[in-house]
Structures are given as structure tokens and as C-alpha cells.
Amino acid sequence: MKDANVFKAASGLCGGIGQMHDACGALTGAAMMISLKHGRGLEEIKNIDKMKEAHLLVGKLYKWFEKEYGSVKCRDIRVKAMGVYYDSKIPWQAELAKEAGFHEYCCNLVGKVSGKTAEMLWDAEEEKKKKG
């Protein structure tokens, strides 16, 4: 899917949602993409089964992510990756994080999460085909 509005809507997710270093934006964005495909729309608001379908897939992604990175919180992931927490809102710490290669680490994390999400979406579609 290529939609400029989805890309724009995800702008505030990086840095652990608005640079607050809380829930990882890559995970949050991936959950949004899974929900776009498997969640319920307004016309299905009463369809609890449709909501559960999204919950199941997003929950599986969450647990994979937690196991892969040790936490779903940006701050914790930063400490694990860098050995220390650099606050990107403080210029001199942002520079240290850059020198330590955190941006590249984060880009790789986003790529890995995107790949896992694509794999899960593919597998879910294949499972639906098998069920008819």
C-alpha cells in the first residue's frame, strides 16, 4: 500500500512517539498497518470478531518485538543498543547518539519490524486462502 496520508499520519511516531522515547514508533506504525488490513472499519464497529482478528495479529507482533528487542519502549531499546541513554532532544546528547550510530540502528530496527509485519500480513492472507 502506498498512501501519502498514512505516511504523513505516522510522522509523529518516531523517537518513541513524539520524541518522548516511550512506545516504539516502528511497532506502533506496524500495528497501524496490520489494523488497516485486519481491523474493523466504522461500518463494522459492532463486529467484535473483526476487532479480535487485529488484536491477535498485533499481539503476536508485540510479543515478537518484545522478545527481539527486550522492551517495546524506545528509551529501553536505546539503552540496550548504546549502553547508555542519549536524549535526542538535548543537542549534545543527540550528537553523541549520532556518533554512536543510533540513527542507523533505528533505521535497521524499522526495516526489521517492517519485514516481520509484511511476513505476518502475508501469512495471514495465506491462512485465509486455506480456510476458503
C-alpha positions in Angstrom: 0.0 0.0 0.0 1.3 3.4 -0.9 -0.7 6.2 0.7 0.8 9.6 1.4 -1.7 10.2 4.2 -0.7 7.1 6.0 3.0 8.2 5.7 2.0 11.6 7.0 0.0 10.2 9.9 3.0 8.2 11.1 5.2 11.3 11.2 4.8 11.7 15.0 5.6 8.2 15.8 9.4 8.3 15.6 11.5 8.7 18.7 9.1 6.7 20.8 6.0 8.8 19.9 6.7 12.5 19.6 10.3 12.1 20.8 9.1 11.1 24.2 11.1 7.8 24.0 8.1 5.7 25.1 6.4 3.1 22.9 8.5 2.4 19.8 7.1 4.2 16.7 8.1 1.3 14.5 6.0 -1.1 16.5 3.1 1.4 16.7 3.3 2.0 12.9 3.4 -1.7 12.2 0.3 -2.2 14.4 -1.5 0.5 12.4 -0.7 -1.3 9.1 -1.9 -4.6 10.4 -5.0 -2.9 11.7 -5.6 -1.3 8.3 -5.8 -4.7 6.7 -7.3 -6.8 9.5 -9.1 -4.2 11.8 -12.7 -3.2 11.7 -14.0 -0.1 9.9 -16.7 2.3 11.1 -19.3 0.2 9.2 -18.1 -2.8 11.3 -17.9 -1.1 14.7 -20.1 -3.8 16.3 -18.1 -6.6 14.8 -16.1 -7.8 17.8 -14.6 -10.8 15.8 -13.1 -8.4 13.3 -11.5 -6.4 16.2 -10.2 -9.7 17.7 -8.6 -10.5 14.4 -6.5 -7.3 14.6 -5.8 -7.9 18.3 -4.4 -11.3 17.6 -2.0 -10.3 14.9 -0.9 -7.1 16.7 -0.5 -9.0 19.9 1.8 -11.6 18.2 3.8 -8.7 16.6 4.1 -7.1 20.1 5.4 -10.3 21.7 7.9 -10.9 18.8 9.1 -7.3 19.2 9.4 -7.5 22.9 11.5 -10.7 22.6 13.6 -9.3 19.8 14.5 -6.0 21.5 13.9 -6.7 25.2 11.3 -4.0 25.5 8.7 -2.1 23.5 9.9 1.3 24.9 12.2 3.4 22.8 14.2 4.5 25.9 14.9 0.9 26.9 15.9 -0.1 23.4 18.3 2.9 23.2 20.0 1.9 26.5 20.3 -1.8 25.3 21.7 -0.7 21.9 24.0 2.1 23.1 24.8 1.1 26.6 23.6 4.5 27.8 20.6 6.7 27.2 21.1 9.7 24.9 18.2 12.2 24.9 17.9 13.3 21.3 16.1 16.5 22.4 19.4 17.7 24.1 21.7 18.8 21.3 25.0 17.5 22.7 23.4 14.1 23.5 21.8 13.9 20.1 25.3 14.4 18.7 26.7 11.6 20.8 23.9 9.3 19.7 24.6 10.2 16.1 28.3 9.4 16.6 27.4 6.1 18.2 25.4 5.1 15.2 22.0 5.1 16.8 20.2 6.5 13.7 21.5 3.6 11.6 20.5 1.2 14.4 17.0 2.6 14.5 16.7 2.5 10.7 17.7 -1.2 10.8 15.1 -1.8 13.5 12.4 -0.1 11.4 13.4 -2.3 8.4 13.3 -5.5 10.5 9.9 -4.6 12.0 8.6 -3.8 8.6 9.8 -7.1 7.2 8.2 -9.0 10.1 5.0 -7.1 9.6 4.9 -7.9 5.9 5.6 -11.6 6.7 2.7 -11.7 9.2 0.4 -10.0 6.7 1.4 -12.5 4.0 0.9 -15.5 6.4 -2.5 -14.2 7.5 -3.6 -13.9 3.8 -2.3 -17.4 3.1 -4.2 -18.8 6.1 -7.4 -17.1 4.9 -7.0 -18.7 1.5 -6.6 -22.1 3.1 -9.8 -21.6 5.0 -11.7 -20.7 1.9 
